[in-house]
Amino acid sequence: MLKRIRTATFRAATLRATALASGAVLLATACNASATKTDGAGSADGRSFVLVTPDPVAQNDFLKLSVKGIKAAAKTHKGSARTYESADPSARAQNLTAAVKDSPDVVVMVGYEFADLVAKQAKSHPDQQFLLVDTCTLAKFPNVTCATFREQEAAYLAGAEAGLLTKSNKVGSVDAEDSPTVHRYSDAFEEGAKKTSAQTTAATRYVGGDNPYTDSARAKAQASSLISGGVDHIMAAAAAGNYGIFEAAKAKGVYAYGVDANQCPAAKGAVVDNVIKKTDVAIEKGVAAILKGNTGHTISYGLKENGMSLTGLESGIEQSGCVIAEHTDVIEKVKALREQIVSGKLKIDDPAA
């Protein structure tokens, strides 16, 4: 992440591994290359909220959670919700402009792609409230509230699972790039594994290249390199490249860990668990804070705020398709570690701090 934007927030600070999932996007005449959807029962006097996404929602589970969050906010505050889906950089700018013209109570954006765009809008529209999720602007604005995530807390728990399950006592990570924010996943994963298995060693490989967040082939090659070295549990922190990591793991009979949403169905029997990021929670709570007048600050979401979690710690684990569902003893031990983090007894360092 040599560019400022990437340094400030992991291209997948979202790690949106399904960001390139296929899916048709309806075109809206008013917003080039975008789709708009309106939900809610808001009256002319009711609250209104607009969500702008960086990519089409389609089958992107990460963005689906964002839509869920804006709808929940509209329902809670008896208002209406509209979503503008963007297909490219120019559409993002156009959609944000269109959202501001709607003059809603809150304009919500997801992703680092909006950091510079919202800064310009915030200056020219000081009366409009904005909620930026998964990143923040470099400068602070009284009308821009940010929601960020402590990914390292949940990644630590995933590592703890790996330490309890590894047979070779070797774990590893495949990161999209060598960046402090990406290390929130790999470093914490390593620490968690060593917490539950002190003799465990760890290694990290980087996808790199021209498209480190979408190059599934390079990600698979790096995973294969780790596996050749004896690693049997891999943290997949390579965005769309995760699917290459899952392929390598399944082919060699080892295990991987997904991100953002439940990726276990993508490679059943090979994906142990997922470091999930709850954008819906961040949006619901962020909107509520803004409506109460608590604006212009950054809200951090981790395990305590229920903004980060593991699929294995959520309800419905039996139907998740995750390997961890077969290890209830491991889940119980990880729950105990989770409580230590929530209480503040156990602190997980932030490599990006």
C-alpha positions, -999 to 999 in steps of 0.1 A, spaced: 0 0 0 23 27 -12 -5 51 -20 -19 72 8 -53 57 5 -41 22 8 -18 31 37 -48 46 56 -70 16 51 -63 -19 37 -78 -22 3 -97 -47 20 -96 -30 53 -127 -45 39 -109 -74 25 -140 -76 4 -133 -111 -9 -165 -113 -29 -162 -78 -43 -158 -91 -78 -187 -116 -76 -208 -115 -107 -242 -100 -108 -262 -78 -131 -266 -41 -120 -295 -21 -132 -287 12 -147 -303 43 -133 -305 72 -157 -300 98 -130 -268 82 -118 -246 68 -145 -237 31 -140 -256 29 -107 -286 12 -93 -310 27 -68 -333 10 -45 -357 25 -20 -371 7 11 -389 18 42 -422 35 51 -410 70 57 -435 98 52 -427 133 39 -418 142 75 -399 110 83 -362 103 84 -344 94 52 -310 76 48 -289 70 17 -262 43 13 -236 46 -15 -215 14 -22 -182 13 -39 -191 -17 -60 -223 -35 -71 -239 -54 -43 -247 -84 -63 -234 -115 -44 -211 -94 -23 -219 -105 12 -199 -76 28 -220 -50 9 -252 -70 16 -246 -64 53 -243 -27 45 -277 -27 28 -291 -47 57 -278 -20 81 -293 10 62 -326 -8 61 -325 -15 98 -317 21 105 -346 32 84 -370 8 102 -357 19 137 -361 55 130 -394 52 110 -378 65 78 -368 54 43 -336 40 29 -321 42 -5 -291 25 -19 -269 38 -48 -247 10 -62 -215 21 -80 -198 2 -107 -166 23 -112 -148 54 -98 -168 79 -118 -201 63 -107 -190 66 -70 -185 104 -74 -218 108 -93 -237 86 -68 -223 105 -38 -233 138 -55 -268 124 -61 -271 112 -25 -262 147 -12 -288 162 -35 -314 140 -19 -307 159 14 -312 128 36 -306 128 73 -275 108 68 -255 98 38 -236 65 44 -206 53 24 -186 21 27 -150 18 18 -117 38 15 -128 48 -20 -149 75 -5 -124 91 18 -114 119 -6 -148 122 -22 -166 128 11 -140 153 22 -149 175 -7 -187 171 -2 -184 178 36 -167 211 29 -193 223 4 -223 209 23 -216 216 60 -253 209 69 -253 174 55 -243 146 79 -221 118 66 -212 83 79 -180 68 64 -176 31 72 -144 11 72 -121 41 69 -119 78 77 -108 111 61 -74 124 68 -88 157 81 -116 158 106 -150 174 97 -178 182 121 -203 166 97 -183 134 89 -186 105 114 -163 75 108 -167 38 118 -136 17 118 -129 -19 129 -104 -36 151 -99 -66 128 -69 -78 148 -92 -89 177 -111 -114 157 -80 -125 137 -64 -133 170 -92 -156 178 -90 -173 144 -53 -178 151 -62 -193 185 -83 -219 167 -55 -227 143 -31 -232 173 -56 -256 188 -61 -275 156 -27 -276 138 -10 -309 135 22 -297 121 26 -267 145 31 -245 115 6 -218 105 8 -190 80 -9 -162 62 -12 -150 27 -15 -112 26 -24 -91 -4 4 -67 4 30 -60 31 11 -32 48 6 -24 85 -32 -26 81 -31 -60 64 -9 -72 92 -39 -67 115 -49 -101 101 -16 -120 98 2 -107 129 -28 -112 151 -34 -147 136 2 -156 145 -1 -143 180 -34 -161 186 -19 -194 174 11 -190 197 -12 -182 226 -29 -216 224 2 -236 211 35 -220 222 56 -243 200 38 -231 168 58 -212 142 43 -189 116 52 -175 82 36 -149 59 36 -147 21 25 -117 0 5 -118 -33 20 -86 -47 21 -79 -84 -1 -55 -103 -34 -67 -88 -26 -80 -53 -63 -79 -43 -77 -98 -72 -49 -121 -84 -63 -155 -73 -35 -173 -92 -7 -156 -73 -25 -160 -40 -28 -197 -47 9 -200 -55 18 -183 -23 -5 -206 -3 10 -236 -21 45 -223 -10 34 -222 26 19 -257 24 51 -270 9 68 -257 40 46 -277 62 19 -251 71 -14 -267 76 -36 -236 87 -36 -204 66 -51 -170 72 -64 -158 39 -61 -120 37 -60 -115 0 -95 -102 -9 -106 -118 -41 -75 -138 -41 -88 -158 -11 -105 -182 -35 -71 -193 -49 -59 -199 -13 -90 -220 -6 -83 -240 -38 -47 -247 -27 -58 -257 8 -85 -280 -4 -62 -297 -30 -35 -304 -3 -58 -313 25 -50 -284 48 -71 -256 62 -78 -219 56 -96 -190 73 -118 -165 54 -127 -129 60 -156 -104 62 -185 -129 57 -190 -167 58 -167 -180 31 -169 -216 42 -193 -227 15 -167 -217 -11 -146 -246 -1 -164 -269 22 -141 -290 43 -112 -266 38 -123 -234 55 -123 -236 93 -138 -202 102 -141 -166 91 -130 -132 106 -163 -114 100 -168 -76 99 -203 -64 107 -209 -34 86 -246 -36 94 -239 -31 131 -216 -1 124 -242 15 102 -271 10 126 -251 23 156 -234 51 136 -267 65 123 -282 64 158 -252 83 172 -255 110 145 -292 114 150 -285 120 187 -260 148 178 -229 127 184 -211 136 152 -176 144 137 -157 116 155 -145 81 148 -162 51 164 -141 19 167 -158 -15 165 -143 -47 178 -155 -77 197 -169 -57 226 -191 -36 203 -201 -68 183 -186 -52 152 -161 -80 148 -166 -118 153 -160 -152 140 -186 -173 122 -179 -200 148 -191 -176 176 -223 -167 159 -257 -185 159 -263 -210 131 -228 -223 131 -242 -258 125 -255 -248 91 -224 -226 82 -205 -253 64 -174 -243 85 -150 -269 98 -150 -253 132 -186 -265 137 -171 -300 143 -149 -287 171 -172 -275 199 -144 -279 224 -123 -254 205 -152 -230 202 -155 -230 240 -119 -222 245 -120 -194 220 -151 -180 237 -131 -177 269 -104 -157 250 -130 -135 235 -143 -126 270 -108 -117 281 -105 -93 251 -139 -78 257 -131 -72 294 -98 -56 286 -78 -83 304 -63 -93 271 -52 -66 247 -43 -72 211 -19 -48 196 -28 -29 164 0 -32 138 -14 -2 120 -14 21 150 
